[in-house]
Amino acid sequence: MTHRLRSFSFALAAAVLTSAAALAQGPPEMFVVHTERAVPSKLADYEATTKEFVSLVQANRSLAPLFSFTALQGEDLSYSYITPIRNLADADAIFASFEALGKAAGDKWGDLMRRSGATFTSTDENVFMNVADASYWPAGAPVTPQNAGYYQLDFYRVTPGMDREAEEIAASWRKLFESSKVPYGYSVFRLAMGADGPLWVVSTPAKDAANLAEINAAAVKAIGVDAWRAQVAKTMAICRGFDSKRYTVRRDLSLPPAGK
């Protein structure tokens, strides 16, 4: 877990370096996404030490009032921790809280760091911005990020130099969903800090795997197969790569916001 916190701190520091020009338009809604790959034979130990870390923070909540995260477990045994930050001041405050937590926990902190560090093989982290004007949320959507138990995340690795085209296609997807009155919603994010940009991510929440299949089928049916295929072709034409992954929400490994 020492590496976990060091890497997470690096991601927060990266958020602080986000361009001043972008921030001049108002602080964007940002998320630090920290991913760890657990050792397959040590999954039980990995999850146990993660729960210990959550309990330690909960026991010292006053030292890290802004720190929270939602844990997602991927099909590839990766674990991603999604931490929202409202602005750069939040990033600074969370970064400072790690040192305070270590001092408060004393020897328990070092012991937990050692045991946790032996349960995962590698980490990476990125900072994403929410693209609200490209996201689609119809009134009364039955599944939202607040009640989701499962996610499909589609990673569109856009060809460098085609950012304007990506924005146009994102807007056309939303318009297509709106005109077709698709009853389910999705969120769009773009990479703000990381090593794999330009990268856009579309997040579709569901209750479970079966519900996700229903949601995807309903969207294609509402829009029409031919229109859907044409839109997908336009999207892929500006991409250098694409991945679609599925994740289960792990609320037992998540750290809720202070007071919740």
URPE-V983858 format. One record per backbone hydrogen bond with DSSP energy under -1.0 kcal/mol. NH is the residue of the N-H (numbers start at 0). CO is the residue of the C=O. E is the energy in kcal/mol with one decimal. If there is no record, write none. Layout:
nh:NH co:CO e:E
nh:NH co:CO e:E
This chain:
nh:4 co:0 e:-2.6
nh:5 co:1 e:-2.5
nh:6 co:2 e:-2.8
nh:7 co:3 e:-2.3
nh:8 co:4 e:-2.6
nh:9 co:5 e:-1.9
nh:10 co:6 e:-2.0
nh:11 co:7 e:-2.0
nh:12 co:8 e:-2.4
nh:13 co:9 e:-2.2
nh:14 co:10 e:-1.8
nh:15 co:11 e:-1.6
nh:17 co:14 e:-1.7
nh:22 co:18 e:-1.7
nh:23 co:19 e:-1.7
nh:24 co:21 e:-1.1
nh:25 co:22 e:-2.2
nh:29 co:84 e:-1.7
nh:30 co:127 e:-2.3
nh:31 co:82 e:-2.8
nh:32 co:125 e:-3.2
nh:33 co:80 e:-2.2
nh:34 co:123 e:-3.2
nh:35 co:78 e:-2.8
nh:36 co:121 e:-2.1
nh:37 co:76 e:-1.3
nh:38 co:118 e:-2.7
nh:41 co:38 e:-2.4
nh:45 co:41 e:-2.8
nh:46 co:42 e:-2.7
nh:47 co:43 e:-2.1
nh:48 co:44 e:-2.5
nh:49 co:45 e:-1.9
nh:50 co:46 e:-2.2
nh:51 co:47 e:-1.9
nh:52 co:48 e:-2.2
nh:53 co:49 e:-2.3
nh:54 co:50 e:-2.4
nh:55 co:51 e:-2.4
nh:56 co:52 e:-2.3
nh:57 co:53 e:-2.5
nh:58 co:54 e:-2.2
nh:60 co:57 e:-1.1
nh:62 co:59 e:-2.1
nh:63 co:60 e:-1.0
nh:68 co:254 e:-2.3
nh:69 co:81 e:-1.7
nh:71 co:79 e:-2.7
nh:72 co:247 e:-2.8
nh:73 co:77 e:-3.0
nh:74 co:245 e:-1.2
nh:76 co:73 e:-1.7
nh:78 co:35 e:-2.9
nh:79 co:71 e:-2.9
nh:80 co:33 e:-2.9
nh:81 co:69 e:-2.6
nh:82 co:31 e:-2.7
nh:84 co:29 e:-2.5
nh:90 co:86 e:-1.2
nh:91 co:87 e:-2.1
nh:92 co:88 e:-2.3
nh:93 co:89 e:-2.6
nh:94 co:90 e:-2.3
nh:95 co:91 e:-2.2
nh:96 co:92 e:-1.5
nh:99 co:95 e:-1.3
nh:100 co:96 e:-2.5
nh:101 co:97 e:-2.1
nh:102 co:98 e:-2.0
nh:103 co:99 e:-2.2
nh:104 co:100 e:-2.1
nh:105 co:101 e:-1.4
nh:107 co:104 e:-1.4
nh:108 co:105 e:-1.1
nh:110 co:106 e:-2.1
nh:111 co:107 e:-2.4
nh:112 co:108 e:-2.5
nh:113 co:109 e:-2.1
nh:114 co:110 e:-2.3
nh:115 co:111 e:-2.5
nh:116 co:112 e:-2.3
nh:118 co:115 e:-2.2
nh:120 co:36 e:-3.3
nh:123 co:34 e:-1.9
nh:125 co:32 e:-2.0
nh:126 co:192 e:-2.6
nh:127 co:30 e:-2.7
nh:128 co:189 e:-2.6
nh:129 co:28 e:-2.5
nh:130 co:187 e:-3.1
nh:133 co:130 e:-1.4
nh:135 co:185 e:-2.2
nh:140 co:137 e:-1.5
nh:146 co:143 e:-1.1
nh:147 co:143 e:-1.1
nh:148 co:205 e:-2.4
nh:149 co:205 e:-1.9
nh:150 co:246 e:-2.5
nh:151 co:203 e:-2.2
nh:152 co:244 e:-3.1
nh:153 co:201 e:-2.6
nh:154 co:242 e:-3.5
nh:155 co:199 e:-3.2
nh:156 co:240 e:-2.4
nh:157 co:155 e:-1.2
nh:158 co:237 e:-3.1
nh:161 co:158 e:-1.7
nh:165 co:161 e:-2.0
nh:166 co:162 e:-2.2
nh:167 co:163 e:-2.1
nh:168 co:164 e:-2.5
nh:169 co:165 e:-2.5
nh:170 co:166 e:-2.1
nh:171 co:167 e:-2.1
nh:172 co:168 e:-2.2
nh:173 co:169 e:-1.8
nh:174 co:170 e:-2.2
nh:175 co:171 e:-2.1
nh:176 co:172 e:-2.4
nh:177 co:173 e:-2.7
nh:178 co:174 e:-2.8
nh:179 co:175 e:-1.6
nh:181 co:176 e:-2.0
nh:185 co:135 e:-2.5
nh:186 co:202 e:-2.3
nh:188 co:200 e:-2.7
nh:189 co:128 e:-2.2
nh:190 co:198 e:-2.8
nh:191 co:126 e:-3.3
nh:192 co:126 e:-1.9
nh:199 co:155 e:-2.5
nh:200 co:188 e:-3.1
nh:201 co:153 e:-2.2
nh:202 co:186 e:-3.0
nh:203 co:151 e:-2.8
nh:205 co:149 e:-2.7
nh:211 co:207 e:-2.2
nh:212 co:208 e:-1.8
nh:213 co:209 e:-1.7
nh:214 co:210 e:-2.4
nh:215 co:211 e:-2.6
nh:216 co:212 e:-2.2
nh:217 co:213 e:-2.4
nh:218 co:214 e:-2.0
nh:219 co:215 e:-1.9
nh:220 co:216 e:-2.3
nh:221 co:217 e:-2.3
nh:222 co:218 e:-2.1
nh:223 co:219 e:-2.8
nh:227 co:223 e:-2.6
nh:228 co:224 e:-2.6
nh:229 co:225 e:-2.1
nh:230 co:226 e:-2.0
nh:231 co:227 e:-2.4
nh:232 co:228 e:-2.3
nh:233 co:229 e:-1.9
nh:234 co:230 e:-1.9
nh:235 co:231 e:-2.8
nh:236 co:232 e:-1.4
nh:237 co:234 e:-1.4
nh:238 co:235 e:-1.4
nh:239 co:156 e:-3.5
nh:240 co:156 e:-1.1
nh:242 co:154 e:-1.7
nh:244 co:152 e:-2.7
nh:246 co:150 e:-2.3
nh:247 co:72 e:-2.6
nh:248 co:148 e:-1.9
nh:249 co:70 e:-3.1
nh:252 co:249 e:-1.3
nh:254 co:68 e:-2.2
nh:259 co:256 e:-2.1
